[in-house]
């Protein structure tokens, strides 16, 4: 009866296959839909899905019971009322069992607990197919701990044998064997793999979300500087940060997506890309004072002129920067403007807010194209808290004087962490310490993740160490709350140097994204013209597909690489429809959807039929069979999705998910080549495998921030 807990079935299929056959003369689907709709509208107020199905809430359970009695009366059949009804499967109350690896680890843990008094953490991992599906690798570790002690075990192999023998009975496991120095090889049951996939098809892929040990995290990413346009240097932080946030959110972690924009104080005078676009090194250049003073000088009536006074923000910045470098008097006025701004003088604060507003509009052009959601909490947000945070350091005798500045000394570093400059001003260290304090103490985050270029690693490690000194963070880096710096390599051009335009300018991100879409659209039109299908596509379909493929190509080309390495930006490579590219994977997904659509079978009916099976009604459909070696290989790879997401989250490596997605596509190709789908005796089973593959691919795309396409 578990299926009833998820959905109310009052549909043609239910009436036909489950209740009174004498009702065949009635307009079942219309009648059933009307009944369900009446219950929904008058009592449950839930969204009607279609075919008489609607999502159930815990407050609707009594209504469900009454609905079952009603249908029972119509069909003259007895529907037992003793079966428990539970709340539906949703993102909040879904019953998750964890990844396959987590489930096997629980079984292995039971075996270990029965054998060894001291707690032993299970070591379980997927293994090569010639050995099995998974492997328990505890034996050698345990043997090394038992050496020299009285024990019943003669060698690591005997420990492995004991672990295998004491595994509790489970429908998961088909067989076990022990190899070499105690490796316990585990083969999963085909029946269980099929059931696991079928449950996902019925209850949704959220059931496969991994179980992590945290409930709230902060992901700090993108973080451009106000008054400067986003460029290719911000691309990696924005794309990778968004994917990390998406994977954590899928794992039922509440994610605070933070855009720590540089909207206060000074910024660097040299290229932000060299020192890092997100946490630039601090030098004395009052950027906002420079911009504000230039605005006042060029446009005395700037408030009446509005956005037009500044116009192109990048050009405005360059002009003010030149003035700052060439005119000592202007430079002095700019420095005074910073003082007036930070003291809260109305005219200067208003001008600062106008500059920030224009910058945000420019940022939003990028975020809208990339479909990235962020909440801005920039440097200015934390400014009021800095003094209190530094006073806490003083009370703990952690701040010292050094050459006129105030510093925190960090073990292992030759230089101290400067938190107050010689002139009494604050800097990036004081702001970032305050930001970390706020996230731990006020926002109650258990994991704070910073996504910036790898060049900022020392800065982060130093202020993380300062936070441990004062006790905000535990001494162990693995304990919670914890912090992680996600370092990123550079984006390079074909010449091996940082990516620039021909005029040696840093590439604007908006222009880069638009070019990707335009190239994708041109290639799509050519493809459709060549195969004679261009007339079947509307302009809106061409536009949306070009965006999905173009933007997806840029994202995937970045995400598939290990984030620590540099990668070469190449439109030709990323828009290639062969190999490990987004274009290839998007088209592969569309082909799978086409296979399903070409079948005469109703895939939704096949999925629903598996629910009928849970009512112990033998419909003869909805069963997944994994008799062929390629069917089983595909099925096994599908159910490993959760542990791949878990690994990618735990190690903060999106490329792990990209590798899984590409391998899934390749495995499906092998399955489809070896196993006829449409017209075969196993058509229904294989269509369900196609559907499961499409669902997992779609979720992978979502986690990578890529929009799937359904036709080519």
C-alpha positions as CSV (number, residue, x, y, z in Angstrom):
1,X,0.0,0.0,0.0
2,X,3.0,2.3,0.0
3,X,2.0,3.7,-3.4
4,X,-1.3,4.8,-2.1
5,X,0.6,6.9,0.4
6,X,2.1,8.9,-2.4
7,X,-0.8,9.4,-4.8
8,X,-4.6,8.9,-4.9
9,X,-5.4,6.7,-7.9
10,X,-8.9,7.3,-9.2
11,X,-8.3,6.8,-12.9
12,X,-9.2,4.7,-15.8
13,X,-6.3,2.4,-15.2
14,X,-7.3,1.9,-11.5
15,X,-10.9,1.3,-12.4
16,X,-10.0,-1.1,-15.2
17,X,-7.3,-3.1,-13.6
18,X,-8.2,-2.9,-9.9
19,X,-11.9,-2.6,-9.4
20,X,-15.2,-3.8,-10.9
21,X,-15.0,-4.8,-14.6
22,X,-18.7,-4.2,-14.8
23,X,-18.1,-0.5,-14.8
24,X,-16.5,-0.6,-18.3
25,X,-19.6,1.0,-19.8
26,X,-19.1,4.2,-17.8
27,X,-16.8,7.1,-19.0
28,X,-14.2,6.1,-16.5
29,X,-11.5,8.7,-17.0
30,X,-13.9,11.6,-17.1
31,X,-15.8,10.3,-14.0
32,X,-12.6,9.5,-12.1
33,X,-11.0,12.9,-12.9
34,X,-14.2,14.7,-11.8
35,X,-14.2,12.8,-8.5
36,X,-10.6,13.5,-7.9
37,X,-10.9,17.1,-8.9
38,X,-13.9,17.5,-6.6
39,X,-11.9,16.2,-3.7
40,X,-9.0,18.4,-4.5
41,X,-10.9,21.6,-5.0
42,X,-13.3,21.2,-2.1
43,X,-11.0,19.6,0.5
44,X,-7.4,19.2,-0.3
45,X,-6.5,22.3,-2.4
46,X,-3.7,20.4,-4.0
47,X,-2.6,20.6,-7.6
48,X,-4.3,18.1,-9.9
49,X,-1.6,16.3,-11.8
50,X,-3.8,14.7,-14.5
51,X,-5.6,11.4,-15.0
52,X,-7.1,11.7,-11.6
53,X,-3.8,11.9,-9.7
54,X,-3.0,14.5,-7.1
55,X,-0.3,15.0,-4.5
56,X,-1.4,14.1,-1.0
57,X,-0.6,16.0,2.2
58,X,-0.8,14.6,5.7
59,X,-3.9,16.6,6.3
60,X,-5.6,14.9,3.4
61,X,-5.2,11.3,4.7
62,X,-8.7,11.0,6.1
63,X,-10.1,12.3,2.8
64,X,-8.0,9.6,1.0
65,X,-9.5,6.9,3.2
66,X,-13.0,8.2,2.4
67,X,-12.2,8.3,-1.3
68,X,-11.1,4.7,-1.2
69,X,-14.3,3.7,0.4
70,X,-16.2,5.7,-2.2
71,X,-14.5,4.0,-5.1
72,X,-14.9,0.6,-3.3
73,X,-18.6,1.2,-3.1
74,X,-18.8,2.1,-6.8
75,X,-17.0,-1.1,-7.7
76,X,-18.7,-3.4,-5.3
77,X,-15.2,-4.5,-4.2
78,X,-13.9,-4.5,-0.6
79,X,-10.9,-2.2,0.0
80,X,-9.2,-3.1,3.3
81,X,-8.9,-0.1,5.6
82,X,-6.3,-1.4,8.0
83,X,-3.4,-0.6,5.7
84,X,-1.5,2.4,7.1
85,X,-1.5,5.7,5.1
86,X,1.4,8.0,5.4
87,X,2.4,11.4,4.3
88,X,3.5,11.8,0.7
89,X,7.0,11.8,-0.7
90,X,8.1,15.4,-0.9
91,X,11.4,17.2,-0.7
92,X,10.8,17.8,3.0
93,X,9.4,14.5,4.3
94,X,10.6,12.0,1.7
95,X,11.8,8.7,3.1
96,X,15.4,8.5,1.9
97,X,17.5,5.4,2.5
98,X,20.7,7.0,1.2
99,X,23.0,5.9,-1.6
100,X,23.7,2.2,-2.4
101,X,27.1,2.6,-0.9
102,X,25.5,4.0,2.3
103,X,23.0,1.2,2.5
104,X,25.7,-1.5,2.1
105,X,27.9,0.3,4.6
106,X,25.1,0.0,7.2
107,X,25.0,-3.8,6.6
108,X,28.8,-4.1,6.8
109,X,28.7,-2.0,10.0
110,X,26.3,-4.5,11.6
111,X,28.7,-7.3,10.7
112,X,31.7,-5.4,12.1
113,X,29.9,-4.6,15.3
114,X,29.2,-8.3,15.8
115,X,32.8,-9.2,15.4
116,X,34.9,-6.4,17.0
117,X,34.2,-4.6,20.3
118,X,35.8,-1.3,19.2
119,X,34.0,0.8,16.7
120,X,35.2,0.2,13.2
121,X,34.0,2.4,10.3
122,X,33.0,0.3,7.2
123,X,35.2,0.8,4.1
124,X,32.9,0.1,1.1
125,X,33.5,1.2,-2.5
126,X,32.4,0.2,-6.0
127,X,34.8,-2.2,-7.6
128,X,35.7,-3.6,-11.0
129,X,33.0,-5.7,-12.6
130,X,35.3,-8.8,-12.6
131,X,35.2,-8.8,-8.8
132,X,31.6,-7.9,-8.2
133,X,29.7,-4.7,-7.8
134,X,31.0,-3.4,-4.4
135,X,33.9,-4.4,-2.1
136,X,34.4,-4.2,1.6
137,X,38.1,-3.4,2.3
138,X,38.2,-3.4,6.1
139,X,40.1,-6.7,6.6
140,X,43.7,-5.5,6.0
141,X,43.2,-2.4,8.2
142,X,41.7,-4.5,11.0
143,X,44.5,-7.1,10.7
144,X,47.2,-4.4,11.1
145,X,45.5,-3.3,14.3
146,X,45.3,-6.9,15.6
147,X,48.9,-7.8,15.0
148,X,50.6,-8.9,18.3
149,X,47.3,-9.3,20.1
150,X,45.4,-12.5,21.0
151,X,42.9,-13.1,18.2
152,X,40.9,-15.9,16.6
153,X,41.9,-14.7,13.2
154,X,44.9,-16.1,11.4
155,X,45.2,-13.6,8.6
156,X,43.3,-10.9,6.7
157,X,41.5,-13.4,4.6
158,X,40.0,-15.0,7.7
159,X,38.7,-11.6,8.8
160,X,37.2,-11.1,5.4
161,X,35.5,-14.5,5.6
162,X,34.0,-13.6,9.0
163,X,32.8,-10.2,7.8
164,X,31.0,-11.8,4.8
165,X,29.5,-14.6,7.0
166,X,28.1,-12.1,9.5
167,X,26.5,-9.8,7.0
168,X,22.8,-9.6,7.9
169,X,20.3,-11.0,5.4
170,X,19.3,-8.4,2.8
171,X,17.4,-8.4,-0.4
172,X,20.2,-6.2,-1.8
173,X,22.8,-8.9,-1.8
174,X,22.8,-11.7,-4.3
175,X,26.2,-13.2,-3.3
176,X,29.5,-12.5,-1.6
177,X,33.0,-13.9,-2.1
178,X,36.3,-13.2,-0.4
179,X,39.5,-12.6,-2.4
180,X,43.2,-12.2,-1.6
181,X,43.9,-10.5,1.7
182,X,40.3,-10.3,2.8
183,X,38.6,-8.2,0.1
184,X,34.8,-9.0,0.5
185,X,33.3,-8.8,-3.0
186,X,29.5,-8.1,-3.0
187,X,27.2,-8.8,-6.0
188,X,23.9,-7.0,-5.9
189,X,20.6,-8.7,-6.6
190,X,19.2,-8.0,-10.1
191,X,15.7,-8.0,-8.5
192,X,16.8,-5.4,-6.0
193,X,18.4,-3.2,-8.6
194,X,15.2,-3.4,-10.7
195,X,13.1,-2.5,-7.6
196,X,15.3,0.4,-6.7
197,X,15.0,1.9,-10.2
198,X,11.3,1.3,-10.3
199,X,10.8,3.0,-6.9
200,X,12.6,6.0,-8.4
201,X,10.4,6.0,-11.5
202,X,7.3,6.1,-9.3
203,X,8.3,8.3,-6.4
204,X,10.8,10.7,-8.1
205,X,14.5,11.0,-8.2
206,X,14.5,13.0,-5.0
207,X,14.3,9.6,-3.3
208,X,17.9,9.0,-4.5
209,X,19.2,12.2,-2.9
210,X,22.2,11.4,-0.8
211,X,22.1,11.8,3.0
212,X,24.7,14.3,4.2
213,X,25.7,15.1,7.8
214,X,24.8,18.8,7.6
215,X,21.5,20.7,7.3
216,X,22.7,24.3,6.5
217,X,25.6,25.6,4.4
218,X,26.8,28.9,2.9
219,X,28.2,28.9,-0.6
220,X,30.1,32.1,-1.3
221,X,30.7,32.5,-5.0
222,X,30.9,34.9,-8.0
223,X,31.6,37.9,-5.8
224,X,32.5,40.6,-8.4
225,X,33.6,44.1,-7.5
226,X,31.1,46.8,-7.8
227,X,31.9,49.4,-10.5
228,X,33.6,46.8,-12.6
229,X,31.9,44.6,-15.2
230,X,32.0,40.8,-14.8
231,X,34.6,39.2,-17.1
232,X,35.8,35.8,-17.9
233,X,37.8,35.7,-14.6
234,X,34.5,35.5,-12.8
235,X,33.2,32.7,-14.9
236,X,34.6,29.7,-13.0
237,X,33.5,31.0,-9.6
238,X,30.0,31.6,-10.7
239,X,29.5,28.4,-12.6
240,X,31.2,26.1,-10.1
241,X,29.7,27.8,-7.1
242,X,26.2,27.4,-8.6
243,X,26.7,23.7,-9.2
244,X,28.0,23.1,-5.6
245,X,24.9,24.9,-4.3
246,X,22.6,22.9,-6.5
247,X,24.2,19.5,-5.4
248,X,23.9,20.5,-1.8
249,X,20.3,21.6,-2.2
250,X,19.4,18.3,-4.0
251,X,20.9,16.6,-0.9
252,X,18.3,18.4,1.3
253,X,20.8,20.9,2.7
254,X,19.6,24.5,3.1
255,X,22.0,26.6,1.1
256,X,22.6,30.3,1.7
257,X,23.8,31.4,-1.7
258,X,26.0,34.5,-1.0
259,X,27.3,37.0,-3.4
260,X,30.1,38.8,-1.4
261,X,30.4,41.7,-3.8
262,X,33.2,44.2,-3.3
263,X,31.0,47.2,-2.6
264,X,32.9,49.0,0.2
265,X,36.3,50.5,0.9
266,X,39.3,50.1,-1.5
267,X,39.9,47.8,-4.4
268,X,43.1,46.9,-6.1
269,X,44.7,49.1,-8.8
270,X,46.2,46.2,-10.9
271,X,44.3,43.7,-12.9
272,X,41.8,41.9,-10.7
273,X,42.3,38.7,-12.7
274,X,46.0,38.4,-11.8
275,X,45.3,38.7,-8.1
276,X,41.9,37.0,-8.2
277,X,38.5,38.6,-9.1
278,X,36.9,37.6,-5.8
279,X,39.3,38.4,-3.1
280,X,41.8,40.9,-4.7
281,X,44.9,41.8,-2.7
282,X,44.6,45.1,-0.8
283,X,46.4,48.2,-1.9
284,X,45.6,51.8,-1.3
285,X,43.3,52.9,-4.1
286,X,40.0,54.4,-3.1
287,X,38.0,53.2,-6.0
288,X,34.6,54.5,-4.8
289,X,36.1,57.8,-3.9
290,X,37.6,58.0,-7.3
291,X,34.3,57.1,-9.1
292,X,32.2,59.4,-6.9
293,X,34.5,62.4,-7.3
294,X,34.7,61.9,-11.1
295,X,30.9,61.7,-11.2
296,X,30.6,65.0,-9.4
297,X,33.2,66.6,-11.6
298,X,31.7,65.5,-14.9
299,X,28.0,65.7,-14.0
300,X,27.3,68.4,-11.5
301,X,23.6,67.6,-11.9
302,X,24.2,63.8,-11.8
303,X,21.0,63.1,-9.8
304,X,18.9,64.5,-12.6
305,X,20.8,62.7,-15.3
306,X,20.2,59.3,-13.7
307,X,22.0,56.2,-15.2
308,X,22.9,58.2,-18.3
309,X,25.5,60.2,-16.2
310,X,27.6,57.0,-15.9
311,X,26.6,55.3,-19.1
312,X,29.0,52.5,-19.9
313,X,30.3,51.5,-16.5
314,X,33.6,50.1,-17.8
315,X,34.4,53.2,-19.8
316,X,33.4,55.4,-16.8
317,X,35.8,53.4,-14.6
318,X,38.7,53.7,-17.0
319,X,38.2,57.4,-17.4
320,X,38.1,58.0,-13.7
321,X,41.1,55.7,-13.2
322,X,43.2,57.7,-15.7
323,X,42.2,61.0,-13.9
324,X,43.2,59.5,-10.6
325,X,46.6,58.4,-11.9
326,X,47.4,61.7,-13.8
327,X,45.9,64.4,-11.5
328,X,47.3,64.6,-7.9
329,X,44.6,67.1,-6.8
330,X,41.9,64.8,-8.1
331,X,43.6,61.9,-6.3
332,X,43.5,63.8,-3.0
333,X,39.8,64.7,-3.5
334,X,39.1,61.0,-4.2
335,X,40.8,59.9,-1.0
336,X,38.8,62.5,1.0
337,X,35.6,61.2,-0.7
338,X,36.2,57.8,0.8
339,X,36.4,59.3,4.2
340,X,33.1,61.2,3.7
341,X,31.5,58.1,2.3
342,X,32.5,55.9,5.2
343,X,31.4,58.6,7.7
344,X,27.9,58.4,6.2
345,X,27.7,61.8,4.5
346,X,24.4,61.8,2.5
347,X,25.6,63.1,-0.9
348,X,28.4,60.6,-1.1
349,X,26.4,57.7,0.2
350,X,23.7,58.5,-2.4
351,X,26.2,58.5,-5.2
352,X,27.7,55.3,-4.0
353,X,24.3,53.6,-4.0
354,X,23.7,54.8,-7.6
355,X,27.0,53.2,-8.7
356,X,26.1,50.0,-6.9
357,X,22.7,49.9,-8.5
358,X,24.1,50.3,-12.0
359,X,26.6,47.6,-11.3
360,X,24.0,45.2,-10.1
361,X,22.0,45.7,-13.3
362,X,25.1,44.7,-15.3
363,X,25.7,41.6,-13.0
364,X,22.1,40.5,-13.5
365,X,22.5,40.4,-17.2
366,X,25.1,37.6,-16.6
367,X,23.2,35.8,-13.9
368,X,20.0,35.7,-16.0
369,X,21.8,34.2,-18.9
370,X,23.5,31.6,-16.6
371,X,20.3,31.0,-14.6
372,X,22.2,31.6,-11.4
373,X,20.4,32.7,-8.2
374,X,22.3,34.6,-5.6
375,X,21.6,36.7,-2.5
376,X,23.9,39.7,-2.2
377,X,25.5,40.4,1.1
378,X,28.5,42.5,0.2
379,X,31.3,44.0,2.2
380,X,29.2,46.9,3.3
381,X,26.7,44.6,5.0
382,X,29.4,43.4,7.5
383,X,31.0,46.8,8.1
384,X,28.9,47.7,11.2
385,X,30.0,44.4,12.9
386,X,33.8,44.7,12.4
387,X,34.5,46.7,15.5
388,X,32.8,44.2,17.8
389,X,34.5,41.3,16.2
390,X,38.0,42.8,16.6
391,X,37.1,43.7,20.2
392,X,36.5,40.0,20.8
393,X,40.0,39.3,19.4
394,X,41.4,41.9,21.8
395,X,39.6,40.5,24.8
396,X,41.3,37.1,24.0
397,X,44.7,38.9,23.6
398,X,45.1,37.8,20.0
399,X,45.8,41.2,18.5
400,X,49.3,42.7,18.5
401,X,50.9,45.9,17.3
402,X,53.3,45.5,14.3
403,X,54.9,48.5,12.6
404,X,51.9,50.7,13.4
405,X,49.3,48.1,12.2
406,X,47.3,45.7,14.3
407,X,47.8,42.0,13.4
408,X,46.9,38.5,14.4
409,X,49.9,36.1,14.4
410,X,49.3,32.8,12.7
411,X,51.5,29.8,13.3
412,X,53.2,28.5,10.2
413,X,53.2,31.8,8.3
414,X,56.1,34.2,8.1
415,X,53.8,37.2,7.9
416,X,50.9,38.1,10.3
417,X,47.3,38.7,9.4
418,X,46.8,42.4,9.3
419,X,43.3,43.3,10.6
420,X,43.7,47.1,11.1
421,X,45.9,49.2,8.8
422,X,48.4,51.8,10.0
423,X,45.9,54.6,9.2
424,X,43.3,52.8,11.4
425,X,41.2,51.5,8.5
426,X,39.9,48.0,8.0
427,X,40.8,45.7,5.1
428,X,39.8,42.4,3.5
429,X,41.0,40.3,6.5
430,X,38.9,42.3,9.0
431,X,35.9,42.1,6.7
432,X,36.3,38.4,5.9
433,X,36.7,37.5,9.6
434,X,33.6,39.5,10.4
435,X,31.7,37.8,7.6
436,X,32.8,34.4,8.9
437,X,31.7,35.3,12.4
438,X,28.3,36.3,11.1
439,X,27.8,33.1,9.1
440,X,28.7,30.9,12.1
441,X,27.1,32.9,14.9
442,X,24.1,34.5,13.3
443,X,23.3,32.4,10.2
444,X,24.2,29.1,12.1
445,X,25.9,27.6,9.0
446,X,27.6,24.3,9.6
447,X,29.7,24.4,6.4
448,X,30.9,27.7,4.8
449,X,32.3,27.2,1.3
450,X,34.3,30.0,-0.5
451,X,34.7,29.6,-4.3
452,X,37.5,31.8,-5.5
453,X,40.7,31.5,-7.6
454,X,43.5,29.4,-6.1
455,X,45.7,32.4,-5.7
456,X,43.7,33.5,-2.7
457,X,44.4,30.3,-0.8
458,X,46.9,31.7,1.7
459,X,44.5,34.6,2.6
460,X,41.7,32.1,3.3
461,X,43.9,29.7,5.3
462,X,45.2,32.5,7.4
463,X,41.9,33.9,8.5
464,X,40.5,30.4,8.9
465,X,43.4,29.8,11.3
466,X,42.5,33.0,13.1
467,X,38.9,31.8,13.5
468,X,40.3,28.6,15.1
469,X,42.5,30.6,17.5
470,X,39.5,32.4,18.8
471,X,37.3,29.3,19.0
472,X,34.7,29.9,16.3
473,X,35.9,26.8,14.5
474,X,36.9,23.5,16.1
475,X,40.6,22.5,16.1
476,X,39.8,19.5,13.8
477,X,39.3,20.6,10.2
478,X,36.8,17.8,9.7
479,X,34.5,18.8,12.6
480,X,31.6,21.1,12.2
481,X,31.2,24.0,11.8
482,X,33.8,23.8,9.1
483,X,35.2,26.0,6.3
484,X,36.5,25.1,2.9
485,X,38.2,27.2,0.2
486,X,37.4,25.9,-3.2
487,X,40.4,27.0,-5.2
488,X,40.1,27.5,-9.0
489,X,42.6,27.4,-11.8
490,X,42.7,30.1,-14.6
491,X,40.8,30.3,-17.8
492,X,43.4,30.4,-20.6
493,X,43.3,31.3,-24.3
494,X,44.7,29.2,-27.1
495,X,48.1,30.8,-26.6
496,X,48.3,29.4,-23.1
497,X,48.0,32.8,-21.5
498,X,45.0,34.2,-19.6
499,X,42.0,34.6,-21.9
500,X,41.8,38.1,-23.5
501,X,40.4,39.8,-26.6
502,X,42.7,40.6,-29.5
503,X,43.0,44.1,-28.1
504,X,44.4,42.6,-24.9
505,X,41.3,43.5,-22.9
506,X,39.8,41.1,-20.4
507,X,36.8,39.5,-22.1
508,X,33.4,40.7,-20.9
509,X,31.3,37.8,-19.7
510,X,28.0,39.0,-21.3
511,X,29.7,39.2,-24.7
512,X,31.2,35.7,-24.3
513,X,27.8,34.2,-23.4
514,X,26.1,35.9,-26.3
515,X,28.7,34.7,-28.8
516,X,28.2,31.1,-27.5
517,X,24.5,31.4,-28.1
518,X,24.9,32.9,-31.6
519,X,27.4,30.1,-32.6
520,X,25.0,27.5,-31.3
521,X,22.1,29.0,-33.1
522,X,24.0,29.1,-36.4
523,X,25.1,25.5,-36.1
524,X,21.5,24.4,-35.2
525,X,20.0,26.1,-38.2
526,X,22.6,24.5,-40.5
527,X,21.8,21.1,-39.0
528,X,18.1,21.6,-39.5
529,X,18.5,22.9,-43.0
530,X,20.6,19.9,-44.0
531,X,18.1,17.4,-42.7
532,X,15.1,19.3,-44.0
533,X,13.5,20.0,-40.6
534,X,14.0,23.7,-40.4
535,X,10.3,24.4,-41.1
536,X,9.3,22.3,-38.1
537,X,10.9,24.7,-35.7
538,X,9.6,28.1,-34.5
539,X,11.8,31.0,-33.8
540,X,11.1,30.6,-30.1
541,X,12.2,27.0,-30.2
542,X,15.4,27.9,-32.1
543,X,16.2,30.6,-29.6
544,X,15.5,28.5,-26.5
545,X,17.5,25.6,-27.9
546,X,20.4,27.8,-28.9
547,X,20.5,29.3,-25.4
548,X,20.4,25.8,-23.7
549,X,23.2,24.5,-25.9
550,X,25.3,27.6,-26.0
551,X,25.3,28.4,-22.4
552,X,25.4,24.7,-21.4
553,X,28.5,24.3,-23.6
554,X,30.4,27.0,-21.7
555,X,29.3,25.6,-18.3
556,X,30.1,22.0,-19.1
557,X,33.5,22.8,-20.6
558,X,34.5,24.4,-17.3
559,X,32.8,21.9,-14.9
560,X,34.2,18.7,-16.5
561,X,37.7,19.8,-15.6
562,X,39.2,19.5,-12.2
563,X,38.6,22.9,-10.7
564,X,42.2,23.2,-9.5
565,X,43.6,23.0,-13.0
566,X,43.8,25.7,-15.7
567,X,41.7,25.1,-18.7
568,X,41.8,26.4,-22.3
569,X,38.7,28.2,-23.5
570,X,37.8,27.2,-27.0
571,X,34.4,27.6,-28.7
572,X,35.3,25.0,-31.3
573,X,35.9,22.4,-28.7
574,X,33.0,23.1,-26.4
575,X,30.5,23.3,-29.2
576,X,31.6,20.1,-30.8
577,X,28.9,17.5,-31.0
578,X,31.3,14.6,-30.5
579,X,33.1,13.5,-27.4
580,X,32.7,14.7,-23.8
581,X,30.9,18.0,-24.5
582,X,27.5,19.4,-23.4
583,X,26.4,19.4,-27.0
584,X,26.9,15.6,-27.3
585,X,25.2,14.9,-24.0
586,X,22.2,17.2,-24.7
587,X,21.7,15.5,-28.1
588,X,22.1,12.1,-26.5
589,X,19.3,13.0,-24.0
590,X,17.1,14.2,-26.8
591,X,17.7,10.9,-28.7
592,X,16.6,8.9,-25.6
593,X,13.4,11.0,-25.4
594,X,12.8,10.4,-29.1
595,X,13.1,6.6,-28.6
596,X,10.4,6.8,-25.8
597,X,8.2,9.0,-27.9
598,X,8.4,6.7,-31.0
599,X,7.1,3.7,-29.0
600,X,3.4,3.0,-29.0
601,X,3.6,2.5,-25.3
602,X,2.5,5.1,-22.8
603,X,5.5,5.5,-20.5
604,X,3.5,7.1,-17.8
605,X,1.1,4.2,-17.8
606,X,4.0,1.8,-17.5
607,X,5.4,3.7,-14.6
608,X,2.0,3.8,-12.9
609,X,1.6,0.1,-13.5
610,X,4.4,-0.6,-11.1
611,X,2.1,1.0,-8.4
612,X,-0.6,-1.5,-9.3
613,X,2.0,-4.2,-8.6
614,X,2.4,-2.9,-5.1
615,X,-1.4,-3.4,-4.7
616,X,-0.6,-7.0,-5.7
617,X,-2.6,-6.8,-8.9
618,X,-0.9,-8.8,-11.6
619,X,-1.1,-6.4,-14.6
620,X,1.8,-8.1,-16.3
621,X,3.5,-4.7,-17.1
622,X,5.8,-2.3,-15.4
623,X,8.5,-4.7,-14.5
624,X,12.2,-4.0,-15.2
625,X,14.2,-7.1,-16.2
626,X,18.0,-7.0,-16.2
627,X,18.8,-10.4,-17.9
628,X,21.2,-8.9,-20.6
629,X,24.7,-7.9,-19.4
630,X,24.3,-4.4,-20.9
631,X,20.9,-4.0,-19.2
632,X,22.4,-4.8,-15.9
633,X,25.5,-2.6,-16.5
634,X,23.2,0.3,-17.2
635,X,20.9,-0.4,-14.2
636,X,23.9,-0.6,-11.9
637,X,25.3,2.7,-13.1
638,X,21.9,4.4,-12.7
639,X,21.6,3.4,-9.0
640,X,25.1,4.7,-8.3
641,X,23.9,8.3,-9.0
642,X,23.4,9.1,-5.3
643,X,26.9,8.2,-4.2
644,X,28.4,10.1,-7.1
645,X,26.5,13.3,-6.0
646,X,27.6,12.5,-2.4
647,X,31.3,12.2,-3.5
648,X,31.1,15.4,-5.6
649,X,29.6,17.3,-2.6
650,X,32.0,15.9,0.0
651,X,35.1,16.7,-2.1
652,X,33.6,19.8,-3.8
653,X,34.5,18.5,-7.2
654,X,31.7,18.9,-9.9
655,X,33.9,17.1,-12.5
656,X,33.0,13.9,-10.7
657,X,29.4,14.4,-11.7
658,X,30.4,15.3,-15.2
659,X,32.4,12.1,-15.6
660,X,29.4,10.1,-14.3
661,X,27.0,11.8,-16.8
662,X,29.3,11.1,-19.7
663,X,29.8,7.5,-18.7
664,X,26.0,7.1,-18.3
665,X,25.6,8.3,-21.9
666,X,28.2,5.8,-23.1
667,X,26.6,3.0,-21.2
668,X,23.2,3.8,-22.7
669,X,24.7,3.7,-26.1
670,X,26.1,0.2,-25.4
671,X,22.8,-0.9,-24.1
672,X,20.8,0.5,-27.0
673,X,23.3,-1.1,-29.5
674,X,23.0,-4.5,-27.9
675,X,19.4,-4.5,-26.8
676,X,16.5,-3.8,-29.2
677,X,14.0,-1.6,-27.5
678,X,11.0,-1.0,-29.8
679,X,9.3,-4.1,-31.0
680,X,11.2,-6.5,-28.7
681,X,9.7,-8.9,-26.2
682,X,11.3,-6.8,-23.5
683,X,10.1,-3.5,-24.9
684,X,8.3,-2.4,-21.8
685,X,11.2,-3.2,-19.5
686,X,13.7,-1.5,-21.8
687,X,11.5,1.6,-22.2
688,X,11.5,2.0,-18.5
689,X,15.3,1.8,-18.5
690,X,15.3,4.5,-21.2
691,X,13.0,6.6,-19.0
692,X,15.2,6.1,-16.0
693,X,18.3,7.1,-17.9
694,X,16.5,10.2,-19.2
695,X,15.4,11.2,-15.7
696,X,18.9,10.7,-14.3
697,X,20.5,12.7,-17.1
698,X,17.9,15.5,-16.7
699,X,18.8,15.7,-13.0
700,X,22.5,15.7,-13.8
701,X,21.9,18.6,-16.2
702,X,19.9,20.4,-13.5
703,X,22.7,20.0,-10.9
704,X,25.2,21.3,-13.5
705,X,22.9,24.3,-14.3
706,X,22.3,23.1,-17.8
707,X,18.9,23.2,-19.5
708,X,18.1,19.9,-21.2
709,X,16.8,19.7,-24.8
710,X,14.1,17.2,-25.9
711,X,14.4,17.3,-29.6
712,X,17.2,17.7,-32.2
